[in-house]
Amino acid sequence: MSAGTLVRRTVRGATALRGGRLRRLTPYQFFGALFWLVLTLAFWRIPLCCDAGQHAAVVERLKADLLHPAQTMADLPGAGSPYYGPYAVAQGVLARLTGLSGWEVVKLAGPVHLLVLLTGIGRFVRVLTARPWAPVLALLSMTLLWGTARVLWSGYLGLMPMTTNLGYPSAFAIGLTLWAWALTGTRAYDGGALVRYVGPSGLGSWWGYAGVGALYGLILLVHPVTAVSAVTGAVAIVAARQRAWRGPVAGRWALAGAVALVVAVAWPYYDVLSLTGEAGLDEMHRRLYEQMAANSWLALLGAPALWVRARRSARDPLVLMCALECLVVGYGWVSGHYTYGRALWSVLLPLQIAVAVELAAPRPWGRARKALGGAAVAGACVGFLTVQAGAVVPRSLDPVGFAQPPRWPSYDWAARHIGYGEVVITDGYIAGHLIAGYGPNLAAPIFPDPALDERERSRRLDDVRAYLAPGSTRAERAALVRRYHVRWLLLTPRHPVPAEAVVVAWSRRTGEVLARVPSEAAAGVPPVAGR
């Protein structure tokens, strides 16, 4: 065989993406398309909540100034913020060209991210096995075998969290990671049933390895935490599959690593290397470790299948991946960098895929596989009925009363009065998460950001608490209004409106009021003593 020849062995039931004449849909194509439709409708029926306000704010800042966006939630420079990765910039360009709002861009991103995620998991599972039903079962286990406690963190791939986090960059980064692992696996593959790349040309060429490296660099820029899982998984796959390191093989992988680094460090909006050791987000992620057992115990049903794979070969890619990703999560706990708890999905995914591949084996089944299948079905039912069902079963069709995704209120009623970039003080948890997504700024950002010194953010939070304190005087409030150029107050019913503010609008649903701070105070006119 001549060098550069691409050899393929046809596998019945393998998913498409091979070109050629039109064939019948594979099981994964059919059920994957159905899953995409159902979850897209579920995502669109739920109002955006939680961290969506932060990501909508990112789009709004880029829409306003693509080259020099402001800090995502405050009237401060945004240079150095990791929120301004290439994907966010692409969203900002889309918003500028179409006139879409940040909220609309985040909402439209959900189905796109889901498509990348679904094609990625299908492609990755195909690299591991030729069994046609394995990707279908992997999709089910990936979305149902989590835990029995509701968790809405981004990066969690259960049905319930995906109804809230599909529009986040983390979902896109995980989808890209699955594609990167699939491409890594095909290049490190030493033979088998699917595809073998021979020679220096085609997809196995130096250019192909450079492309894989560029993909890992892109993941690092889109979502740095996910990139840790991506690189760790890549190391596991290469260690498991690449047995021959003679000739140019090592050079190709070195090229992939070098390209990934160059892509990452060349990005002009922020220095990705400066994020090393960043601890601003760690404390808020501590809960991931405290609730980890309740959030993930059903995935342990895949442990027997992973054990079987380990007995067959200690260099099995799923076995090595689970072990190495466990080290990442364990390091987060030991070091206090709790942000690494976000890598939990990459610990559970090998377990979930392992059980799917095992149950996709052709019949007849032995007693052990039948027992594993029964346990997996029972676990999926438990996960669906206790946590996940409300994500896809609307309340109007729900005969049981499943727990539903959160339905946070909209702040359109307030945003229509507030000019872009004007500063707001709020005492509401939900308002603090969402209002910046409409274009206003907060006097004190609620999310840490490497672009904003944490001491400055803490000082601003203290000042806002002082402003809202029951004992604050009018003079003290006026001083803080002048300091931060505050123009608006967005207050819950539990907080009285200061005497100097003028109520402009209120929400029938939440009882919150929007009040305007007198322009004299904002302009710096000497305050009136007393309340």
URBELRA-V513453 format. One record per residue. RES is the residue in one letter. OMEGA is omega as a letter, one per 30 degrees, with the letter a starting at -180 (NA if undefined). D_CENTER is the distance of its C-alpha to the mean C-alpha in Angstrom with 2 decimals. Layout:
BEGIN
{{RES/OMEGA/D_CENTER} {RES/OMEGA/D_CENTER}}
END
This chain:
BEGIN
{{M/a/44.34} {S/l/43.85} {A/l/41.16} {G/a/38.04} {T/l/38.44} {L/a/35.41} {V/l/36.31} {R/l/34.61} {R/a/35.65} {T/l/35.01} {V/a/33.23} {R/l/33.87} {G/l/30.85} {A/a/28.31} {T/a/25.80} {A/a/26.63} {L/l/25.54} {R/a/28.99} {G/l/30.93} {G/a/34.51} {R/a/36.04} {L/l/34.22} {R/l/33.89} {R/l/33.17} {L/l/29.60} {T/l/28.33} {P/a/27.05} {Y/l/23.41} {Q/a/23.87} {F/a/25.43} {F/l/23.21} {G/l/20.00} {A/l/21.24} {L/l/22.18} {F/l/18.82} {W/a/17.17} {L/a/19.80} {V/a/19.64} {L/l/15.92} {T/l/16.00} {L/l/18.96} {A/l/17.39} {F/a/14.41} {W/a/17.05} {R/a/19.46} {I/l/17.40} {P/l/17.48} {L/a/14.32} {C/l/13.93} {C/a/12.45} {D/a/10.19} {A/l/10.83} {G/l/14.04} {Q/a/12.69} {H/l/10.95} {A/l/14.13} {A/l/16.18} {V/l/14.84} {V/a/15.98} {E/a/19.19} {R/l/20.06} {L/l/19.73} {K/a/21.67} {A/a/24.34} {D/a/24.61} {L/a/22.83} {L/a/24.42} {H/a/24.55} {P/l/21.93} {A/l/22.51} {Q/a/20.40} {T/a/17.59} {M/a/19.45} {A/l/22.90} {D/a/25.96} {L/l/25.54} {P/a/24.86} {G/a/21.29} {A/l/22.33} {G/a/20.30} {S/l/17.03} {P/l/13.97} {Y/a/12.31} {Y/l/14.82} {G/a/13.59} {P/l/15.09} {Y/l/12.56} {A/l/12.93} {V/l/16.62} {A/l/16.81} {Q/l/15.51} {G/l/18.13} {V/l/20.73} {L/l/20.09} {A/l/20.55} {R/a/23.70} {L/a/25.16} {T/a/24.65} {G/l/24.92} {L/l/21.81} {S/l/20.43} {G/l/17.02} {W/a/16.45} {E/l/17.69} {V/l/15.52} {V/a/12.26} {K/l/13.99} {L/a/15.12} {A/a/11.86} {G/l/10.74} {P/l/13.49} {V/l/13.04} {H/a/9.51} {L/l/11.09} {L/l/14.06} {V/a/12.51} {L/a/10.91} {L/l/14.34} {T/l/16.45} {G/a/14.67} {I/l/15.31} {G/a/18.75} {R/a/19.60} {F/l/18.65} {V/l/20.67} {R/l/23.50} {V/a/23.78} {L/a/24.36} {T/l/26.78} {A/a/28.87} {R/a/28.93} {P/a/28.07} {W/a/26.71} {A/l/24.41} {P/l/21.32} {V/l/22.04} {L/l/22.38} {A/l/19.29} {L/l/17.25} {L/a/19.09} {S/l/18.73} {M/a/15.00} {T/a/14.55} {L/a/17.63} {L/l/18.43} {W/l/16.45} {G/l/18.58} {T/l/20.74} {A/a/19.10} {R/l/16.63} {V/a/13.32} {L/a/10.68} {W/l/8.19} {S/a/4.44} {G/l/4.33} {Y/a/7.66} {L/l/9.07} {G/l/12.18} {L/a/13.65} {M/l/13.68} {P/a/10.13} {M/l/9.15} {T/l/11.87} {T/a/10.17} {N/a/6.40} {L/a/7.17} {G/a/7.98} {Y/l/5.11} {P/l/5.13} {S/l/2.09} {A/l/3.71} {F/a/6.56} {A/l/6.63} {I/l/6.86} {G/l/9.35} {L/l/11.10} {T/l/11.38} {L/l/13.14} {W/l/15.34} {A/l/16.11} {W/l/17.17} {A/l/19.29} {L/l/20.95} {T/a/21.53} {G/a/23.10} {T/l/25.43} {R/l/26.69} {A/a/27.30} {Y/a/28.86} {D/a/32.52} {G/l/33.65} {G/a/33.14} {A/a/32.86} {L/a/30.43} {V/l/30.57} {R/a/32.29} {Y/a/32.26} {V/l/35.60} {G/a/36.81} {P/a/35.58} {S/l/34.91} {G/a/32.38} {L/l/28.85} {G/a/30.06} {S/l/31.47} {W/l/30.71} {W/l/28.91} {G/l/26.68} {Y/l/25.73} {A/l/25.21} {G/l/22.81} {V/l/20.77} {G/l/20.83} {A/l/19.75} {L/l/16.67} {Y/l/15.72} {G/l/16.59} {L/l/14.35} {I/l/11.27} {L/a/12.58} {L/a/12.94} {V/a/9.69} {H/a/7.66} {P/a/10.54} {V/l/9.36} {T/a/7.89} {A/l/11.22} {V/l/13.20} {S/a/12.35} {A/a/12.97} {V/l/16.29} {T/l/17.34} {G/l/17.01} {A/l/18.91} {V/l/21.61} {A/a/22.01} {I/a/22.41} {V/l/24.88} {A/a/26.76} {A/a/27.13} {R/a/28.17} {Q/a/29.77} {R/a/33.23} {A/a/35.29} {W/a/34.76} {R/l/38.03} {G/a/38.55} {P/a/35.75} {V/l/32.90} {A/l/32.03} {G/l/32.39} {R/l/29.89} {W/l/27.18} {A/l/28.19} {L/l/27.86} {A/l/24.29} {G/l/23.45} {A/l/25.46} {V/l/23.86} {A/a/20.33} {L/a/21.73} {V/l/23.62} {V/a/20.77} {A/a/18.74} {V/a/21.77} {A/a/23.14} {W/a/20.45} {P/a/22.51} {Y/l/20.19} {Y/a/19.41} {D/a/20.51} {V/a/17.77} {L/l/20.48} {S/a/21.05} {L/l/17.80} {T/a/19.49} {G/l/20.46} {E/a/18.67} {A/a/18.94} {G/a/18.13} {L/a/14.92} {D/a/16.47} {E/a/18.49} {M/l/15.92} {H/l/14.13} {R/a/17.55} {R/l/17.16} {L/l/14.69} {Y/a/17.78} {E/a/20.23} {Q/a/18.70} {M/a/17.56} {A/a/20.58} {A/a/20.31} {N/a/16.64} {S/a/17.27} {W/l/21.02} {L/l/21.32} {A/l/19.61} {L/l/22.74} {L/l/24.65} {G/a/23.56} {A/l/25.35} {P/l/28.72} {A/l/27.45} {L/l/25.89} {W/l/29.22} {V/l/31.15} {R/l/29.23} {A/l/29.90} {R/l/33.57} {R/a/33.77} {S/l/32.31} {A/l/30.98} {R/l/29.22} {D/a/27.16} {P/l/23.72} {L/l/21.88} {V/l/24.12} {L/a/23.59} {M/l/19.81} {C/a/19.73} {A/a/22.26} {L/l/20.64} {E/l/17.16} {C/l/19.20} {L/l/20.79} {V/a/17.58} {V/l/16.72} {G/l/20.45} {Y/l/20.70} {G/a/18.24} {W/a/20.56} {V/a/23.76} {S/a/23.00} {G/l/21.51} {H/a/18.32} {Y/l/16.31} {T/l/12.99} {Y/l/13.39} {G/l/13.03} {R/l/9.27} {A/a/10.76} {L/a/12.25} {W/a/10.57} {S/l/12.44} {V/a/15.52} {L/a/15.66} {L/l/15.00} {P/l/18.40} {L/a/20.09} {Q/l/18.78} {I/a/19.77} {A/l/23.02} {V/l/24.23} {A/l/23.41} {V/a/25.41} {E/a/28.19} {L/l/28.56} {A/l/28.61} {A/l/31.87} {P/l/34.93} {R/g/37.46} {P/l/39.65} {W/l/37.50} {G/a/38.91} {R/a/38.99} {A/a/36.08} {R/l/33.74} {K/l/34.94} {A/l/34.19} {L/l/30.68} {G/l/30.17} {G/l/31.55} {A/a/29.38} {A/l/26.19} {V/l/27.27} {A/l/28.14} {G/l/24.83} {A/l/22.91} {C/l/25.28} {V/l/24.82} {G/a/21.04} {F/a/21.40} {L/a/24.24} {T/a/23.08} {V/a/19.41} {Q/a/17.99} {A/a/20.95} {G/l/20.56} {A/a/17.39} {V/l/19.65} {V/l/23.10} {P/a/24.08} {R/a/26.28} {S/a/29.20} {L/a/29.17} {D/l/28.39} {P/a/31.59} {V/a/30.24} {G/l/28.15} {F/l/24.69} {A/a/22.27} {Q/l/20.43} {P/l/17.06} {P/l/17.69} {R/a/19.55} {W/a/19.44} {P/l/22.24} {S/l/22.25} {Y/l/23.82} {D/a/25.42} {W/l/28.73} {A/a/28.28} {A/a/26.52} {R/l/29.44} {H/a/31.71} {I/l/29.68} {G/l/29.94} {Y/l/27.13} {G/l/26.64} {E/a/28.96} {V/a/28.25} {V/l/27.64} {I/l/28.22} {T/l/26.81} {D/a/27.22} {G/l/24.73} {Y/a/21.44} {I/l/19.94} {A/l/21.72} {G/l/20.45} {H/a/16.82} {L/a/17.65} {I/a/20.81} {A/l/19.58} {G/l/17.56} {Y/l/21.07} {G/l/22.36} {P/l/24.21} {N/l/23.76} {L/l/23.83} {A/l/26.61} {A/l/24.29} {P/a/20.51} {I/a/18.77} {F/l/15.79} {P/a/16.79} {D/l/16.62} {P/l/18.40} {A/a/20.21} {L/l/21.91} {D/a/24.11} {E/l/23.21} {R/l/26.94} {E/l/27.10} {R/l/24.21} {S/l/25.95} {R/l/29.23} {R/l/27.89} {L/l/26.52} {D/a/29.97} {D/l/31.70} {V/l/29.86} {R/l/30.80} {A/l/34.32} {Y/a/34.45} {L/a/33.48} {A/a/35.77} {P/a/38.70} {G/a/41.21} {S/l/40.10} {T/l/42.91} {R/l/42.95} {A/l/43.74} {E/l/40.78} {R/l/38.42} {A/l/40.03} {A/l/39.53} {L/l/35.76} {V/l/35.66} {R/a/37.47} {R/a/35.37} {Y/l/32.04} {H/a/33.57} {V/l/32.40} {R/a/33.35} {W/l/31.80} {L/l/31.33} {L/a/28.97} {L/l/30.35} {T/a/30.03} {P/a/33.35} {R/a/33.70} {H/l/34.31} {P/l/37.50} {V/l/37.53} {P/a/39.45} {A/a/42.92} {E/a/42.42} {A/a/39.38} {V/l/39.85} {V/a/37.84} {V/a/36.66} {A/l/34.54} {W/a/33.24} {S/l/30.97} {R/a/32.78} {R/a/29.77} {T/a/28.83} {G/l/32.06} {E/l/30.39} {V/l/32.53} {L/a/32.04} {A/l/34.84} {R/l/35.96} {V/a/37.14} {P/a/40.65} {S/l/40.75} {E/a/43.54} {A/a/41.42} {A/a/38.61} {A/l/41.26} {G/l/42.64} {V/a/45.86} {P/a/47.26} {P/l/45.96} {V/a/48.30} {A/l/49.02} {G/a/48.28} {R/NA/46.10}}
END
